[in-house]
Amino acid sequence: MVEPPEDALYEMITELALPDNTFVIVEPDEDDPTWFASVARLDDGTYEVEYRDTLHRYHRLDTATDPSRIASDVTIWTAQASRAHAALSRDSLPDF
């Protein structure tokens, strides 16, 4: 299950405001997470959206304006990243 859900993420994004509450990060609840997505409010009112998965050497940086679309895209990407990493963990378990 992806946390936070899309509607909660949307609320967090729309509540981003300068100068103190400028970004939100979604990452797994692990000691050393290998992937994350972040949304930052820029000075011009747009949002910078970053996706990073160090295990798969993936990095993407976008600029967007629609909080609803951002919440949807981040939710989809984090669900995919979570599933991909869970599958890798299952595949790396020894067979007994």
Buried (B, 14 or more C-beta within 10 A) or exposed (E): EBEBEBEEBBEBBEEBEEEEEBBBEBBBEEEEBBBBBBBBBEEEEEBBBBBBBEEEEEEEEEEBEEBEEBBBBBBEBBEEBBEBBEEEEEEEEEEE
